[in-house]
């Protein structure tokens, strides 16, 4: 800074270098402020997008429970994201999980009873299965399970499936480490099979079906 006198009145002249020195901190603070604002905006946008997609995903999943005739509960889960319908029932005689996979057109049933736990894989009969888009939450409180419409008997393979990686994730996780067998529809009536006591037969119910497995 230099000083000049004119008529005994002092005049101060600011050098350009000194002006620049004073402006630099303000520029620095402005850059930091803009960076902070942009960072916060990006974080908020990411959070809002995540919440949106999570909400949309949750809209595609429907869960509710029926009360069965034996006063046990049957859980139903319709998942439009992976195009499956899942059933779970825990009765005094057995516990069953069923996975109707409409992408692969297969049905996987896992059940636990007095003699052990097994999984069975069969072709999905779409005429007997409710599509995920058809599943609606019942309007009544403590809805009763629908009446059985179908009865099917399957004859199971003797040897377990060596690789179950083709199953949907939920069924694959459920049957991990458990003997899993192919099952083919039998033309024989399950009542006749039980009366003859030929081989091994177990019957269980879920959804609209009574399903029997025989080997």
ABEGO torsion letter per residue (X at the ends): XBBBBBGGBBBBBBBAAAAAAAAAAAAAAAAAAAAAAAAAAAAAAAAAAAAAAAAAAAAABBBBBBBBAAGBBBBBBBBAAAGBBBBBBBBAABBBBBBBBAAAGBBBBBBBBAAEBBBBBBBBBAAABBBAAABBBBABBGBBBBBBABBBBBBBBABBBABAAABBAAAAAAABGBBBBBBBBBABBAAAAAAAGBEBBBBBBBEABBBBBBX
